[in-house]
């Protein structure tokens, strides 16, 4: 039933005057419009003030709704969904400090350009600054870390039903469009609700959306095609510099086939961080960390030009080796991903389109194969040397990362934590296709990792394996709490999605063994952060299958398809592992001498 409300109706108590349950109508309209805009998932944290939106999400029935107790975990769960799917998830929480706990996930989404739609419930204006419980200033709570902030005020019917419907639907459609960008990122809707917070049974303002099921406002993301003059100029640069390199970091956004075609045409190697999705193909160099540690090799193979797509690679060794090399930074959003200030120019263009156009421009005048062949030959020798050392019986982070990345089935996703795991993966992952490598590398924190991985698992069709350290795992064990799942999506019998966590248990902060802090007298208690927690017991206390496993058994276990979330804890002696990595670099140096 649609009840039209005449213009001039009192706004303050319009629900009582018009007889319409305005709060429920508002929430239902938002959810319907979000579905029309392609949103398929929501994460809610239980609370009172967000009851109208929570009920609307669940009762609509067309979204998968995860119920997560801890708002910080809920934020990262939503982040993981956006990271895997490219579509924003709705994250809904109550007011007060609950909203503040979403900040870490919002910051990561901002820097990593991941779509996210955060909806914080709030008290209406008449209760703010009057000592009402669970009431804080939530306006612009996340500062400049959001693409758009909006507080529409408490729901009201103003004008006709059609005008009100259009205003509400436009709000919902714009929130999705702003989150999807470009650049993609978080949007914050602060939604004040007046009591009653549960449906009153009064008529609803069920005004329809656009026929036949489309969004109220259809937004088309612009494709940033390269300017022909830019293509010609870059083609000339690449042709004139046969000893160049294509460097790819996270967020590269270029297909492997396009990158390889460019590399073959230019005669260049591809220095591919696993997070670029480009560590595959004949020209992909996976051992650059070890190769560039060899002074003679690094000196003889310093590129004359770098074309970089995405962020810098994780390796400080590689970034230092290329420091001062003229660098063309390609990014469709014109982001300043240049922490070392080495870029000589920035090109705002779709990376696929630009590299494909330059490849076509190079045509028959291809670069010399000798330069690329030297890199490829060194890669093959370094790969054999590195694998020989890692295949020894000692468990170390590099071996675990290599074996995990090699054992995931095609179509799967590897979620890797910041700190030592992402570096170990960069050191040791062999080139391969068929696996997506994802991480929270926008702000590079270890917080929220478990929740991010479970969000990815809920949105990814294939198997999901998450690789992290012991401290990272302990930092977000709340992410394992079973709050239930309503609606669609794959999940195990507990409500969790099936995912495998491989936890490297080196009894503390292993990354600091590779940093200057290692030589300080206070290293062990202050930086190594030693811990003796039984990680298997912690996981089991959360109702998750868990076991300690030997490094050699990982490959076989990961080739299984689990029907429930599980945790595999791999013990590693930190000192022994560090020595093993040093032997690996020595072996690479000998191999390419």
GUSEKE-120713 format. One record per residue: x, y, z of N, C-alpha, C, O in turn. Coordinates in pm, whole numbers, plus 50000, padded with zeros to 5 digits. Example, Ala and Ser with C-alpha at 12.3 -4.5 7.8 and 13.67 -1.06 7.14 Angstrom:
BEGIN
513194943150780512304955050780513204967050780514244966850846/512854977550708513674989450714512905000350787513415011450804/
This chain:
BEGIN
500854988050000500005000050000500885012450000501805013550082/500615021549910501345034149906500425045049956499365047549897/500815051550062500015062650113500715075650081501855077750123/500065084150008500655097049974500485106550091499425107450152/501545113650119501535122850231501535137050176502435140650100/500585145050211500505158450153501685167150195502255165550302/502025176450106503085185950138502715193950262501545196750286/503735197350338503495205150459503315196750582503135202250691/503355183350568503245174850685504375177950782505505180250740/504075177950911505105180651011506235170550999505995158550993/507485175450996508645166550982508995159851113509385148251114/508855167151224509345162151352508675149151392509345139851437/507405148251376506665136251416505805131451301504625128351318/506415130851179505625127951060505035113951064503965111651008/505735104251131505205090651135503855090551205502925083851160/503745097951315502495098251389501415105751313500245101951316/501815116651246500825124751177500275117651054499065117651032/501155111650975500715105750849500185091550865499465086650778/500525085050975500135071150991501055061450921500765049450915/502185066350868503145057950797504295054250892504775062650968/504715041650887505905037450961507105042050880507655034550798/507515054450904508515060750819509885054350837510635053150740/510235050350959511565044650983511725031450910512735029350842/510755022650922510815009850851510775011950700511485005150625/509965021350656509875024250512511215028950457511635024650350/511855037750530513155043050488514185031850475514875030850374/514275023450577515265012650577514985002750464515904998250396/513724999250444513374989750337513684995550199514134988350110/513455008450183513735014750053515225014750024515635011949911/516055018050125517495017750105517955003850060518715002549964/517494993650131517934980050100517494975949960518274970049886/516264978949924515784975449789516634982249683516984976249582/516964994849706517755002149607519184996849600519774996349492/519734992849715521094987049713521124974049634522064971549560/520094965949650520014953449572519944956749423520614950349342/519144966749388519034970949248520364976049193520594975849072/521244980649283522564985549242523644974849251524834977849243/523224962349267524184951349260524814947049390525734938849387/524364952149503524924948149632524354934449671523144932349666/525224925349709524794911749739525114907349880524704896449921/525844915449958526294910850090526274922250189526504933950155/525994918650313526014928350423526594921550546526514909350562/527184929650633527704924850761527084933650869527204945950863/526444927550965525804935451072526384931351206526654919551231/526554941151291526904938751430525684941951515525104952751500/525284932751603524044934751678524064947351763525084950751824/522954954051767522784966151847521334970251845520534964551771/520984980051925519594984551931519304995351828518334994351753/520145005751823519815017151740519845013851591519185020651512/520585003551551520604999751409519554989251374519604983251267/518604986951466517554976951443516804979051311516604969351238/516374991251276515594992851152516344987851028515774980750945/517624991551017518374987450899518724972650904518694965850801/519064967551022519384953251035518184944750994518344935150918/517004948051044515804940351008515514941250859515134931450796/515704953050803515434954650660516384946150576515964940050477/517644945450615518624937450541518264922650547518314915650446/517904917950665517614903650682516284899950619516184889750551/515264908050641513924904550593513764906350443512854900650383/514624914250382514564915350236514844901950171514184898150074/515824894650224516084880950180516944879350056517254868150017/517354890349994518124889149870519624890849891520404889049797/520044894350011521454895850042521894884850137521114879850218/523164881150126523794873150230524124882850344524734893250321/523724879450467523964888150581524774880550686524304870650742/526004885050710526854879350814526604887150944526564899450943/526444879951053526274886151184527594884751259528034873551287/528234896051291529554896051353529514904451480529114916051477/529924898451590529824905051721530684917651729530194928251768/531934916551692532914927151709532884936451587533094932051474/532614949251611532504958651499533804959851419533764961451297/534954959151486536204959751411536294947851316536684949351200/535934936051364535914924151278534894925651167535134921551053/533744931451199532704933351098533204942350985532944939650868/533924952951021534454961850920535404954650825535334956450704/536294946550881537244939250796536564927950720537004924550610/535514922150776534754912050700534174918550575534254912950465/533584930350591533054937550475534144941550377533944941150256/535304945450431536444948850346536844936850261537114938450141/536904924950320537264912950247536294909950134536704905750026/535014912050159534014909950055534264919249937534214914949822/534534931849967534824941449860536114938349787536204940249666/537114933549860538404930249801538254918749702538874918849596/537424908849736537254897149650536294899549535536494894349425/535254907549559534184908749460534234921449377533674921849267/534904931749427534894944649359533614952549380533444963249322/532704947349464531454954249497531434957449645531914949449726/530894968849684530864972049827529914963149903528834959749855/530314959350022529404952850116528864963550211529534973450240/527644961350258527074970150360527604965750496527534953850528/528144974950575528534972050713527684980750803527724993050794/526904974350889525884981450968526154979351117526274967951162/526234990251192526454989051337525624999551411525015008351350/525614998351542524885007851626525745020151651526795021751589/525315028751739525985041651759527055040651868527205030351934/527795051651884528795052551989530115046351950530525047151834/530795040052047532095034252019532015022851919533035019251859/530845017051900530685006851796531105012451662531795005851585/530695024751634531055031051507532545033851499533155032451393/533145037951611534575040951613535405028651576536445029851511/534945016851616535685004551590535775001051442536554992351404/535005007651358535085005251214536245012751149536565010351033/536855021751223537855030751163539025023451097539395027150985/539625013151160540755006451093540395000850956541165002250861/539234994750944538814989250814538555000350713538864998850595/537985011350759537735022650670539065028250616539175031450498/540055029450704541365034550661541995025250558542535029850458/541935012150583542505002550487541775003350353542405003350248/540435004150356539665005050233540015017750156540085017750033/540245028550228540605041350165541935040050091542035043649973/542955035050158544275034450097544385023449992545135024849895/543645012650010543705001449915542705002949802542684994749710/541865013149807540855015649705539905003749692539674998549583/539364999549806538394988649812537024994549841536895002249937/535984991249763534654996749789534074991349920534164979449949/533485000149998532914996450128531845006750162532055018750144/530695002050211529585011050246529265009450394528614999850434/529735018750474529595018350620528365026150661528225037950628/527465019550734526235025950782526225025550934525995015050994/526465036950995526455037851141525125043651186524725054451142/524445036551273523215042051331523575053051430524685053351483/522625062051455522905073251544521625077451614520515073851572/521795085151722520635091351788520205103451704521025109351634/518935107051709518485119051636519055131751698519585131551809/518945142451626519595154951666519185159551806520015165151878/517935157351845517475162551974518105155352094517985159952207/518775143952069519435136552178520935138852184521585134752280/521495145152083522935147152080523325158852171522605168752180/524465157452238524995167652329524125169752452524195180252515/523295159752485522455160752604522685149052700521865146452788/523785142152683524115131352775523365118452750523345109752837/522765116952634522085104352602523115093152591524225095252541/522745081452637523665070152635524075066252493523305067352398/525305061552483525835056152357525745066552245525495063052129/525955079052280525835089952182527135097852179527545103552280/527755098152064528975105952043528795114051915527795112551845/529765122351885529715130051760530215121151647531405118251638/529305116751561529665107651453529765114551318530015108051216/529575127551317529695134951190531155134951147532045138651224/531395130951023532755130350969533685122751062534835126551083/533165111851119533915103851216535235098651157536225097451229/535235095551028536415089550966537235099550885538115095750807/536955112250905537765122750844537825121750693536825119550626/539035123450640539225123350496539395109550437539755108250320/539145099050516539345085450468538135079850394538135068050358/537125087950369535945083050297535775090750167536165102450156/535165084050070534885090649942533725100349955533645110449885/532805097050048531635105650068531075103050206530975091650249/530715113850276530005112750403528665119650388528575130350327/527615113450445526305119950442525495115750563525465104050600/524845125450622523905123050731522575129150687522435141350688/521595120850648520335126250597519385130950706518305136050675/519755129350832518835132250941517885120650963517865111050885/517105121451068516145110851097515145109850982514745120050926/514715097650945513795096050833512525104250851511955104950960/512095110250742510865118250745510215117750608510885115750507/508925119650606508195120850481508015135650454507335142650529/508605140350347508495154550311507985155250168508615149750077/506865161850147506265162450014505455149849988504975143450082/505315146349863504515134649827505315121949851506525122349873/504615110749846505265097849860506295095949749507375090549772/505955100449628506865098949515508145107149537509245102449507/508005119249589509175127649613510055121749722511285121749710/509435116649827510195110449936510925098049887512095095949918/510225089849809510825077749755512045081049667513085074549677/511905091249583513005095249497514205100049576515355097149541/513945107449684515055112549766515795101149834517035100849836/515035091549889515675080249958516445071449860517565067249890/515865068749747516535059949650517765066649589518765059949563/517705079449567518865086549516520015085849616521175084349577/519695086849746520715085649850521385072049843522615071149847/520595061449834521155047949830521995045849704523085040049711/521505050449590522225048549464523535056449464524555051449417/523505068649516524735076649518525775070349609526965070549577/525355064749722526305058549814527065047349745528285046049763/526365039149667527025028249596527975033749490529105029049477/527505043549415528335049349308529605055649364530685054049306/529475062649475530655068949535531635058449584532845060349574/531125047249639532005036649689532735029649575533875025349591/532075028649460532695021749347533665030649270534445025749189/533595043649294534565052749237534365055449089533265053349038/535385059949021536785059549067537205071949146536685082949125/538185070049239538675057049283537705050649381537005057549455/537685037349381536845030149477537325033049619538475036849641/536435031049715536805033549854535605033249944534515029449901/535775037150070534675036650167533765048750160534195059950132/532495046250186531485056750201530875055250339530645044150386/530615066550405530025066350539528665073150537528555085150513/527625065150563526285070550587526005069950736526005059150796/525775081450797525395082050937523885083450943523345093450896/523205073650999521745072650990521095073751127521045063951201/520585085551162519875086951290518475080651282517755082551184/518115073251385516795067151391516105071151521516705070751629/514835075151508514035077851627513265065251668512965056751585/512975064151795512115053351842510675055951796510285067551783/509895045651772510205031551791511145026151681511045030151565/512035017151721513035011751630512574998851563513204994351467/511504993051613510964980851552509734984651471509124995051498/509354976651372508164979951292506934981951379506694974551474/506154992151344504984995651425503714988751378502714988351450/503744983251258502524977551200501714987451120500704983851059/502154999951121501465010151041501775008050894502705000750861/501015014350804501285012850660502705017150625503295025750691/503235011150521504585014250476504555022450346503635021150265/505555030650331505695038550209506425029950105507585032450073/505735019850053506355010349961506285015349818505715008749731/506855026849792506865032249656507885024449573508955021149624/507585021649449508455012949368509705020049320509785032349317/510705011749283511905016949218511695017049068510585015149019/512775019248995512695019548850512345005848795512814995548845/511535005648693511244993248622512314991148516512815001048462/512694978848482512294966348549513384961748644514184953148608/513434967148763514394963048864515734969948859516684965548923/515834980848783517114987748771517324997948881516405000748958/518525003548890518815013648993518095026748965517735029648851/517895034549068517235047549054518085056948969517575064248884/519385056748994520335064548916521425054948868522145049148949/521545053348740522565044348687523855052348664523875062148590/524925047848730526215054748718527185045948641527295033948667/527875051848547528845044548466530235049648500530535061448487/531095040448544532465044348578533235047248450533225039148357/533875058548442534595061948319535835053348302536545050448398/536085049348180537335042348148538325052848101538025060948013/539495052648160540495062748127541365057348015542425051448040/540925059447891541705054947777542925063847759542855075947784/544045058047716545255066147701545155075847585544565072847481/545715087347606545775097247499546725092247390547815087447422/546345093247263547235088547155548635094347161549605087547130/548735106947201550065113047209550895106647320552115105147307/550215102947431550915096047540551395082347492552515078147524/550555075347416550945062247364552165063547274553105055647286/552165073347185553295075247094554565078447171555635073147140/554445087047269555635091147345556195079447426557405077447430/555305071647491555765060347571556345049447481557325042847517/555755047547364556285037747270557715041447230558595032747222/557945054147206559295058747170560265056747286561405052547265/559815059747407560675057747525561075043147540562245040147562/560095034147526560375019947543561295014947432562205007047457/561055019547310561885015147197563335020047214564275013047177/563495032047269564825037747283565595032447403566795034747415/564895025347494565555020147614565385004947617564504999847686/566214997547544566034982947539566284976147672565794965047695/567044982547762567334976447892566414982447998566854989648088/565134979247986564144984448080563504973248159563884961548146/562534976848241561824966948322560394971548344560124983248367/559484961948337558094964248377557974959648521558154947848550/557664968748611557564965748754556094966248793555384975848760/555634955848863554204954748896554034951949045554544942049096/553294960749113552974958849254551494956549273550764954349177/551044957149400549624954849425548814965849355549264977149340/547614962049314546754971549246547154974149103546744984249046/547954965149042548394967448905547224968348809547214976948720/546224959648825545024960448743545244957548596544504962748511/546244949448564546564946048426546524930948411546994923748500/545974925848302545914911448282547294906048250548144912948194/547504893448288548804887248267549144886248118550304887848080/548154883748035548414882447891548884895647832549774895847747/548304906747876548714919947827550124923147874550944928047796/550414920448001551754923348054552824915147983553894920247951/552534902247959553514893747893553724897847747554844897547698/552654901647679552794906247541553654918747534554504920047446/553454928047628554274940047633555734936447660556634941847595/555964927347756557334923647792558064917247674559244919947651/557374908847600558004902547483558314912947374559374912547312/557384922047353557594932347251558734941647289559524945647203/558814945047417559854954347462561194947347485562244953747483/561144934047506562364926947543562754929747687563944930247720/561754931447773561984934947914561544923548005560674915647968/562134922648125561604913548228560424920048300560254932248296/559624911848365558524916748450558884913848595558904902348637/559174924448671559474923048813558134923048885557554933648910/557644911048918556234909548956556084905449102556354893949138/555644914749185555214911549321554024902049310553174904049223/553934891649395552784882549387551444889849393550464885249334/551384901149464550134908349480549694915449353548564920349344/550574915849253550214922149125549364913049038548784917748940/549284900149071548624889848990549364887348860548804881348769/550614891948848551364890748723552604881948735553444881748646/552714874448846553854865448858553544852448783553364841848843/553504853548654553214842148568553724845348428553824857048391/554034835048352554504837148215556014836948204556734837148304/556494836548080557924834448052558814845848099559984843448130/558304858148106559144869548140559014873848286559624883748328/558224866448365558034870048506559254865848587559674854348581/559804875148662560964872548747560464871648892559934881248947/560634859848951560124857649087561214858449193560914859649312/562484857749151563584857149247564344870449257565514870549295/563694881449223564414894249220564934898249357565944905249365/564274893949465564784897149598566194891349615567114898349659/566374878649580567684872549592568664877649489569834880049522/568224879549364569124884049258569694897949288570884900449269/568834907049336569264920749356570044922649486570554933449514/570144911849565571054911949679572494909349634573434912149708/572664904149513573984901249459574494913949392573984918049288/575494920149452575934933349407576344933449260576014942849187/577064923249217577524923049079576364921848982576374928348877/575354913749015574204912348928573404925348926573024930148819/573144930849043572334943149049573014954548972572334962248905/574334955548982575034966148911574974964548761574864974348688/575044952048715575054949548570573654949448511573484949648389/572644949048596571274947848547570384959048600569194957148626/570964970548617570184982348657569454987448534570094991048436/568124987848537567374992248418567655006848384568015014948471/567485010048257567605023948213566255031048215566185043348211/565185023048221563825028548229562945018348298563055006348273/562075023148385561085014548451559695019748417559425031748430/558835010748374557415013748365556765006148480556814993848485/556155013548572555565006848689554055008048686553495018848666/553404996648706551944996248720551624991448861552144981348908/550744998848927550434995649065551435001949161552245010349123/551344997349286552225002649390553644997249374553864988049295/554615002749447555944996749446555874982249495554964978649571/556824974049454556884960449507557184961149656557624971449706/556934950349726557134950249871558614951249907558954957450008/559484945349827560914944149858561634957549867561634965349771/562244960149982563084972049995564344970649911564864980549860/564834958349896566034955949816565784960149671566604967149612/564664955749615564344959149476564094974049459564574980149364/563364979849551563084994249540564355002549548564495012649479/565294998149633566565005349644567405003449518568075012749473/567354991449460568144988649339567684997049221568485000549135/566385000549217565845008249107565715023149140565205031049060/566185026849257566095040849299566905049649202568055046449171/566315060349157566985069449066566815066048919567215073848833/566235054348889565995050548750564765058348700563755058648771/564815064648583563615071348531562435061748530562505050748474/561345066048592560215057248613558925063748565558615075148602/558175056448483556855060748438555835053248521555745040948513/555065060448600554065054448688552705055148620552225065948587/552095043548599550815042648529549725039148631549835029148702/548695047348637547595044748731546325051348678546355063148642/545205043948672543975049848617543395060948704542645069348655/543755061048834543245071248924544255082348950544005091349031/545385081648883546455091548900546915092249045547255103049095/546925080749113547365080349252548875082849261549635079249171/549295088849372550715091849395551335080149471551685081549588/551465068549404552065056849467553575057249446554145049349371/554215066549514555625069349488556325073649617556795084949627/556395064549716556955068549846558415072549841558885080049927/559165067649740560585071249730560815083349639561955087649620/559715088849584559795101049502560725099149382561505108049349/560635087549319561515084649206560805085749072561465085748968/559485086749071558765087148943559155099748866559145110848919/559485097848740559805109248655558575114448584558535126048542/557555105948572556275110548517555165100948558555405089348590/553945106248557552755098548591551815099048472551585109548412/551275087348439550325086548328549005081448384548935070448438/547965089548370546645085148414545975078148297545525084548202/545925064848305545335057048196545045043048246545655038348342/544115036548180543865022448207545105014548165545545015448050/545675006948258546915000048232546824990048118547734989048037/545724982748112545544973048003545564980147867546254975947774/544784990847857544684997847730546015004147691546405003747574/546715009947788547975016647757549035006747713549685008947610/549234995847787550264986247751549944979347619550844976747539/548664976347596548284970147469548574979547352549034975047247/548314992447370548555002047263550055003647236550475004647121/550855003947344552305005047325552844992547258553724993347172/552334980947298552754968347235552494968647085553344964847005/551304973247049550974974346907551884984346837552274982246722/552224995246906553085005346848554505000446826555165004546731/554974991746914556324986246898556404977546774557404977746702/555344969946749555234962246626556454953846598556944946646686/556964954846476558094946546434559414951546494560384944046501/559454964246536560694969546593560754966146741560664974846827/560894953446767560874948646906562234950646970563254951746903/562194951047102563444952447175564304939947162563824929147127/565584941647190566514930347185566134920047290565744923447402/566244907247252565904896547345567034893947444566814887147545/568234899147417569384895747500569194900147644569504892647737/568684912347664568494917647800567504909147878567784905147991/566374906347820565384898047888565914883947910565664877948014/566664878747813567204865247826568174864147944568224853848011/568944874847968569844874748083569064873748214569434866148304/567984881348223567144880848343566484867048357566444861348466/565994861648248565294848748253566264837648289565914828648366/567484838148234568494828148268568844828948417568954818748485/569024841148467569334842948609568174838148696568384832148801/566954840948651565764836248724565754821048736565474815748844/566054814148629566034799548632567104794048724566844784648800/568304799748719569374794948806569084798348953569304790049041/568584810348977568264814349114567114806049170567094802649288/566154802949083565014794949127565444781149174564994776249277/566344774849096566834761649135567614762249266567444753649353/568454772349280569244773649402568354776249524568544770249630/567414785149507566514788449616565694776349659565564773549778/565134769249562564304757549595565124746549661564614739549749/566374744949620567224734749681567414737249830567344728049911/567644749849866567814753150007566484751850082566454746450193/565414756650022564124756050090563634741650107562844738850197/564074732750021563634718750031564314711150143563964699650171/565294717450209565904710950324564854709150433563784715150427/565174701150532564164697250631563774708450726562804706950802/564494719550724564214730450817562934737850776562764741250659/562064740350870560854748250843561204763050855561724767350958/560924770650751561134785150755560004791850680559274785450605/559874804950702558754812250644558754811650492557684810650430/559934812250431560014811850285559504798750228558774798650130/559894787650290559434774650241557914773350257557234768550167/557404777550371555964776650395555214784850291554234780150233/555664797150268554994805850171555054799750031554054799849959/556214794649993556344788449861555404776549844554714775349743/555374767849945554564755649934553074758749938552284752349869/552694768550019551284772350024550834777749889549784773749837/551624786849832551214792949705551184782849592550414784349497/552014772449599552044762349493550944752049507550594745349409/550384750449626549444739449653547994743149638547134734349639/547674755849625546284760049612545774756249473546464758249373/544584750849467543994746649339543744758749251543534769849299/543764756349119543424766949024542044772549056541114765049088/541934785549048540674792049082540604796049228539624802249271/541624792649304541634796049445542204809849472542684816649381/542144813749598542684826649641543614824449759543314816649850/544734831449758545664831549870545594845349934545854855449868/545244845750061545194858350136546424858450226546584849550309/547264868350210548534868550283548584880650374548184891650336/549084878450496549134889150596550344897950575551334893850514/550254910150625551394919350623552474914450720552314904150785/553544921950728554704918450807555514907650736555764909050616/555934897050804556844887350743556184878450637556844875550537/554924873850652554354864950549554354870950409554704863950314/553974883550392553924889350258555324890550198555494889450077/556314892650283557694893250235558214879350200558894877550099/557894869550283558304855850254557684850950123558334843750047/556454854950097555814851149971556524857749854556734851349751/556894870349870557614877349763558964870749738559374869349622/559654866749844560944860249827560854847249749561724844149668/559804839549773559874825349738558794820049645558944808949594/557724827249621556654821949537557114820249393557584829749331/556984808249342557344805649203556244810749110555084811549151/556594814148987555564818748893554494808048871554794796148855/553254812348872552144803448842550914811648808550784823248848/550014805448734548734811648703547644804548783547894794348847/546444810348780545294803448838545004806348983544084800449039/545754815249046545494818449185545514833649202546374840549148/544544838749279544514853049313545224855049446544954847849543/546114864749451546844867649575546354881149627546504891349561/545774880949746545134892749803545734895949939546214887150010/545694908749975546264912950103545744926650139545254933950053/545864930150266545564943750312546844951950304547554953550404/547154957250184548384964650165548164979650150549094986950118/546934984250173546704998550168547415005650281548165015150259/547165000950405547825006450522548814996650583549524999950678/548864984350529549874974350566549784969450709550774964750764/548624970350772548484965750910548224950850919547804944550822/548484945151038548154931051060546774929651123546274918451137/546154940651162544854939851229543754935851131543784939451014/542794928251183541624924551104541874913950999541034912050911/543014906751007543344897450900542394885650894541934881950786/542084879551007541184868051008539834871750949539264864350869/539334883250988538034887850938538074890850789537134887650717/539164897050743539304899750599539284886750521538594885650419/540044876850568540114864050498538754857250491538404851450388/537984857850599536654851650598535694859450509534804853550447/535874872550501535064880250406535384876450263534474875150181/536664874650232537054870250098536484856550070535984854049960/536554847450167536054833850146534564833850117534084825550039/533824843050178532394843750153532024849150017530904847149969/532984856149953532694862349823533434855849707533184859149591/534334846549736535144840149633534614826249605534284818849698/534534822649479533944809749442534854797849467534354786849492/536164799649462537084788549479537594787249621537144794549710/538534777849644539094776149778539884788449821540464795349737/539904791049950540614802650005541554797850114541154790850207/542824801550102543844798550202544414811650251544744820450171/544534812950382545054825250443546354822150514546404813050597/547394829550483548724827450541549054839250631549064850750587/549344836350758549644847050853550604842150960550904830250969/551084851651040551934848251154551114846751279549914849451281/551774842251386551064839651511550494852451573549364852351622/551264863351572550764875751632549594881351552548634886351611/549664880451421548564884951336547304877051366546214882651377/547444863951379546294855351410545684859151544544464860451555/546534860951646546024864351779545394878251781544504880851862/545834886951693545334900651688543854901051650543174910751680/543364890551583541984890951532541264877651553540494873351467/541514871151665540784858651689539284861051704538494851851685/538884873351738537454876451741536794873851605535594871351598/537594874451498537054871851366536524857751351535724855051261/536964848551438536494834651432535154832551501534534822051486/534714842551577533454840851650532304838551554532174845551454/531484828751584530384824751497529134832651531528464829951631/528834842651447527614850251469526464845851382525334850351401/526744837051286525694832151199525664839251065526144850551052/525094832550968524954837950833523524835950789522974824950800/522914846450740521544845650692521554848750542522314857250497/520734841950468520664844450324521624835550248522054825250298/521954839750127522744831650035524204831050071524634836350173/524974824249985526404822950006526774809250057525924802150112/528034805450040528494792450086529054793950226529764803650256/528744784650311529284784950445529184771050506528384762750462/530014768650607529964755550670528784754950766528034764550778/528624743750834527444741950918527344751851031526244754151082/528464758051072528454767551182528034781451138527774790151221/527984783751009527724797250958528974803650902528884813350827/530154798350939531394803450881531574798050741531044787450707/532324805250660532664800450526533884791450537534724793550624/533994781250449535174772650456536424779950411536504784650297/537394780950498538674787050465539744779850545539474774750654/540954779550493542074773350563543054784150605543534791850521/543354784750733544344794050785545644786450811545654776750888/546714790750748548044785350776548754795650863549064806750819/549014791850988549584801151084551034797251111551314786451163/551944806151076553374804051102553634807751247553614819551283/553884797851330554074800351473555564800951504556194790851536/556124813051493557534814951529557674821951664558684828251694/556614820751744556624825351884556914840151898557624844451989/556354848151806556524862551820556634869851689556204864951584/557224881551694557334890151576558574887151495559604893751510/558484877051410559644872651333560194883251240561384882851207/559384892551196559844902651101560984911051158561844915651083/560994913051290562004921851348563404915751347564394922851365/563474902751327564794896451314565514901251188566724899751177/564764906951093565344911650967565474926850963565824932550860/565184933451076565204948151082566284952951178566774945151259/566664965551171567734970751256567484969151406568434968551484/566214968251448565914966651591566504953751648566634952251770/566874944451559567374931551605568634933051691568904924351774/569384943751672570644945451744570484952951877571464955151947/569284956851911569054964152036568994954652155568564943152142/569434959552270569404951252391567974947452430567734937052491/567034956052394565634953652432564884945552327563654944552333/565594939652232564934933252117563914922752159562764923252115/564314913452242563454901852267562124905652334561074901852282/562134913052445560834916052508560024926752436558794926552438/560724936252370560014947852318559614946352172558554951352133/560424939752091560144938751948559784924551905558854922651827/560514914651955560194900851918558824896651970558194887551916/558364903452076557034900752133556814885752154555874880052098/557664879452232557534864952249556184861152308555674867952398/555614850452258554344845452310554394830152309555024823952224/553704824252406553684809752417552264804352419551984794052481/551364811452351549964807552347549794794852264550444793352160/548954785852309548624773952232547604777952126546404778852154/548074780452004547204785451899546144775251859545034779051821/546464762651867545474752251835544324752951935543154752051897/544654754352063543614755252165542764767752148541554767352168/543404778852110542654791152087541644789251975540484793051988/542084783251865541174781151753540034771751791538884774251757/540374760951861539334751451900538344757551997537164754051997/538814766852080537904773652173536854781852099535794784852153/537164785451974536214792851891535394783451802534674787851714/535524770451827534734760751750535294757651613534554753051526/536604760151592537234758151462538164746151470538894744551568/538164737751368539094726651360540514732051352540784741551279/541434725951428542814730751428543764719551465543414710451541/544974720351408546004710651441547374716651411547494725451326/548404711651481549774715151451550274705451345550054693351355/550934710651242551364702251131552824705051100553334715951126/553474695151044554844696750998554854703950864553934702350784/555874711650841555974719250716555874710150595555254713850495/556454698350601556464689250487555074684150452554854679650339/554144684650545552804679350521551854689650463550724686350427/552294702150454551384712950414550784710650276549574712050258/551624707250178551144706050040549984696450028548974699549965/550124684550089549054674650082547794679350150546694677050098/547924685750264546744690550336546014701450257544784701950257/546774710150191546144721250120545484716749991544604723749939/545874705449939545224700549818543864694149849543104691049758/543574692249977542244687650016541264699350005541664710950013/540004696349986538964706749981538174706050111537274697750123/538484714550209537794713750339536344718050328536004726750248/535494711750409534084715850412533804724750533532644728050560/534834728550604534684737150721535964745250739537024741450691/535834756350808536994764550839537974756650925537554749551017/539254757750896540264750450972541514758950988541744768250910/542304755751090543544762751119544674752551125544604742951201/545714754751043546904746251043548054754551099548464764351038/548564750651216549634757951282550964751051250551134739151278/551884758451192553184752951153554254759051244554534771051235/554854751151331555884756551420557174759651345557604751951259/557784770851378559034775351315559944780851424559514788951507/561194776551423562174782351513562714795051447563284794551338/562534806151513562834819051451564304820451412564614825051302/565204816551500566644817951474567064808751361567804812851271/566604796251365566964786751260566424791151125567114789851023/565224796551123564624801150998565414812750939565614813450818/565874821851024566654833150975567954828250910568374833450807/568584818450971569804812850913569504806050779570304806750685/568354799450772567984792750648567794802750534568214800250421/567184813850565567014824050462568354829850418568554832550300/569274831550513570604836450476571304826550384571984830650290/571154813650410571754803550322571124803950183571794801550083/569844807050178569174808050048569764819249965570004817549845/570004830950027570584842149952572004838849909572434842749800/572744831849992574094827749955574054818249835574894819149746/573094809149834572984799649723572634806849593573144803249487/571764816849601571414824449481572644831949430572894832249309/573424837849520574614845149480575604835949410576224839849310/575764824049462576674814449399576164810449261576944808849167/574864808749249574264804049123574414814149010574524810348894/574414827049044574484837248938575834843948931576004853748858/576804838849005578144844949005578744844148865579864848748844/
